[in-house]
């Protein structure tokens, strides 16, 4: 994988420069409103004393950390607030790879591309491990790949790009593998509010000092620009994560954390359920159109991405650009995510034009036959 110019930016720039209307389905930017409590608290922030405009505690505002801890059922001292889930993953992966326990990271294939990118940034070696056909965990493959150089295993559930939700018993088996080879398991749960099956169970339910869970509010509260994430670490790893966070960022945004803390306390499940329903309707319409287009696809159990494969039209960068030029729909080539789905295309359903995009795909592929 090449990180000199991330493929996400490459595709978005190509679509922006296209000489036609293009429906963007590349980036996971939610198109719905944030919680009302977030807007209210942010609006009132300007009238607070000037002391509230200064550095917050490096590990995060206490009321936000307490809210996260209560929501997650963990001790508040295990929570470190970060600049988005991306930094939470970086801190967790750094902790695993900088323990003199090996340099290998096992990543489930297909993998969100910033996982191998961060691994290499940390002088580690990424190893792609095949998943099951439905995107679920293949514990036997993880067990076979793990060895004395394995320091880190990264899981993402609900998964980007497959939409799979990992069975908690299989996650528990992976943790046992990690214990056997002295590895840490980083579980990215940033899409936990987008469980369409009711079957998601957090890895925090596993009693192990090998598990670090990361998440954030970019997706669940539709605030990707606020950059508020967090890591829940075993007690033995908190201090090292705090030190790296302070050296890299000093701290995070106080107004953003303040607003998220109020929204976390003041938003009931109706908000999240309405967004899940919105996405379920889009998934239904989009996959129905893919049926009409004769495509093979993965229907997501979680998150908001659909992987599709069109017969005779592999998901290469060239074909993604062709879809932009000829159909006016921008997706991501499967090769971005590893080797397992390199002939597929990933579409993010976080656009009110998702149904229109599906209709464009139907018309385009009908014209190819």
Secondary structure, 3 states (H helix, E strand, C coil): CCCCCCHHHHHHHHHHCCCCCCEECCCCCCCCCCCHHHHHHHHHHCCCCHHHHCCCCCCCCHHHHHHHHHHHCCCHHHEEEECHHHHHHHHHHHHHHCCCCCCEEEEEECCCHHHHHHHHHCCCEEEEEECCCCCCCCHHHHHHHCCCCEEEEEEECCCCCCCCCCCHHHHHHHHHHHHHHCCEEEEECCCCCCECCCCCCCHHHCCCCCEEEEEECCCCCCCCCCCCEEEECCHHHHHHHHHHHHHHHCCCCHHHHHHHHHHHHHCCHHHHHHHHHHHHHHHHHHHHHHHHCCCEEECCCECCEEEEEECCECCCHHHHHHHHHHHCEECEEHHHHCCCCCCCEEEECCCCCHHHHHHHHHHHHHCCC
